[in-house]
Amino acid sequence: MTGVVTFENVTFIIALGGAAFAIFQFFRNPDIKNREDILKLQSTLSGFQNINEKIQNLGDNHIHTLEKKVDFLTESLAELRGELIKLSTIIEERIPKNYD
């Protein structure tokens, strides 16, 4: 009696197909969820990397600005030192020292 299509045979085939599909979904769904989680994490990581690059760039810009300001202050102090030496020399020449 092989090859006979009966209600039981059709039901068995449908049940077997359903079981195979359920097993396939059981293993496939976590992979899909994990893939979505990985994509979210990659996106978040990319965002953090962009923020980190911006912070690094901002820090570099501020350091450069501070270096320029320190250079300017150093030059200004050197000029003031020269002027102070000139004034000190003029004062010493014009005001005699009293040696009591």
Buried (B, 14 or more C-beta within 10 A) or exposed (E): EEEEEEEEEEEEEEEEEEEEEEEEEEEEEEEEEEEEEEEEEEEEEEEEEEEEEEEEEEEEEEEEEEEEEEEEEEEEEEEEEEEEEEEEEEEEEEEEEEEE
